[in-house]
Amino acid sequence: MAAPKAKAETAWLGLVAGPAAGSEAVHAADIASLFEKDQAFRVMPMLGDVGAGNLRLLLNDPGVDIAFVSTDAIAAAAAPGATLITSSS
């Protein structure tokens, strides 16, 4: 059975997870499946790295609204003297 098509006015939530074989990707797919039949709201799961890369995406990519980020990556980014690069260049 094919997933229902989203209407033009559908609100999308970008969720960046982890690698394809990781548990975060499975959780993201599970979250997205909760909204499959909801035409007004959909979740778009995306693959990521669960680390600093996801944090960069969350801060800089307008298509990413929420992200799985490891506590180690958050602690490293918050550490004194840390330089989290917030641009892609």
MOSULGI-V752618 format. One record per helix or strand of 2 or more residues. SS is the DSSP state (H for helix, E for strand). FROM is the first residue (numbers start at 0). TO is the last residue. If there is no record, write none. Layout:
ss = {SS:SS}
from = {FROM:FROM}
to = {TO:TO}
This chain:
ss = {E:H:E:H:E:H}
from = {10:22:40:51:65:70}
to = {15:32:45:59:66:77}
